[in-house]
């Protein structure tokens, strides 16, 4: 973790913020900023300000450029709810919960120079080879003949 920024008691539902957080999680900082600038949701503006705060802290404290950073962790947890009542029919009252959020963003260095060892790379690229069918007409799986499958409903 290079830098962290958080904001508490924001008057927006955590569910609404999570829609935008899912768009920027594990993205590079310039890419995340572009997504947040173009986002029509209200949570996008809050997250854009929070991301700028985290980037400024990283530049100030760790001397890294925004191009080197990636959004490694982003959370929106629920805060306290303000409970209100609204009049309903037949003399009743309905509950209204005005939700708040606690939002956190963590930035980390991007791992661009990731080198895969040769042994692991060759294991990824090889495909499983199936055993050839037997000479007696059986298949490699189950030992049944290819044409002996009975169809349901066939006479």
N, C-alpha and C positions, 0 to 999 in steps of 0.2 A: 504494500500500500504506500503510495507516494503522498497522496493528500486525501482529505476527507472533508465533506461539508454536510451540514444538516440544518434543518429548519423544523421547528416544533409548533404545534397548535395552529396549523394552517386551516382556514375555514373552507375545506373542500373534502369530499368523501375520499377515503383511501382507494376505493374501487375505481373512481374516476382517474386518479393519479396513476394507478397501476396500468391502465390502458396505455398511457404514454411511456411509462417506464419500460414496458415490454418492448417498445420500439427501439430504445437506445441502449439497452443492456448489452454488453460485450461488443460495442461499436467503438471505433476510434473517436477522439474528441471532435475533430472537424466534421466528421460524418454525423455525430450526435447533435452537434450544434445546428447543422443544416436541417436535420429532421425536426428539431424543436422549433426552429424559425418558421418552418412551413406547416406546423401542426395547428389545426383550427381549434383544438381543445384548450380550455382554460388552464389545465394542468401543465400544458406545454410551456406557458409563460413562466410559471413558478419554477419548473425544472430547468428552464434556460438560465434563469438568474442564479439558481443553485449551482448549476454546472459551471457557469462563469466564475462564481466564487471559489469553487474547488480548483479550477484551472489557475486562477490568480494566486492561490495559496501554493500550488505546486511550482509555479514560476518563481515566486518569492523565496520559498524555503528550500527547494531542491534544485533550482536552476535548470529545469527541463522545459522544452518547448511543447506546445499543445499537440504537435504532430507526433510526438513520441508517446503520448498517453492514450489509454483506453479506459472506458467505463467498466471497471471490474465488478462492482457491486452497486446495486440500486434497490432501495427498499422503501415501501410506504406502509407504515403501521398505523393502526387506529389510535387516536387520542381520545380524550374525554368527550362525551356527547352532551350537548345542551338539550334538555328535554322540555318540550313545549306541548301545549294542548290546543286542539282546534275543535270548534263546535261541530257536532255531527247531527244527523237527523234524530228525531224523537228524544231530544234532551240529552243525548249522549255526548261523549268527548273522545276524540281520536288522538293518539300519541303522535308526536312529530319528533324525530331525532335529528338534530342538527349536528352532523358528524365533523370531527376534526382529524387531521393527519399529522404524523411525524414522518418526515422524509429524510433519507440519508443517501448520499452518493459517495462512492470511493473510486479514486483513480489509481491506476497502476501503469507501469511501463509496458509498452507493446512488445511482444516477443516475435520480432520479424526474422531474426537470424536463427530460427529453430532448425537444427540439423538432425535428420533422422538417420540412425546408424544403418549401415548397409545390410546387416543381418535382419533387422526389423523391416526394412523396406522390401527385401525380397520375400519375406513371409507374407506381407500384405498383398503383394501382386500375384502370388501363386493362387491358382484356383484348385479346388478339390477335384480330383480326377475320379470319375466313376469307373467301376470295374466293368469290363466288356461283358456282353451277353454270352451265355453258354452256347455251345455248338448244337445242343439239342432243342434250341428254340426257346429256352427259358430266358427271362429277363434277369438283370442284375439284382433287382429288388424283389424279394418274395418267392422267387423260383417258379412262378406261374408262367404259362404261355401268354403271349401278348394278346391273342384273340379269344381267350377263354373267359373274359369278363362277362358276367351275366348282367343284363340291363334290367332295371326294375320296371315292371309293367309289360315286358316283352313276352310274346308267346313262343 
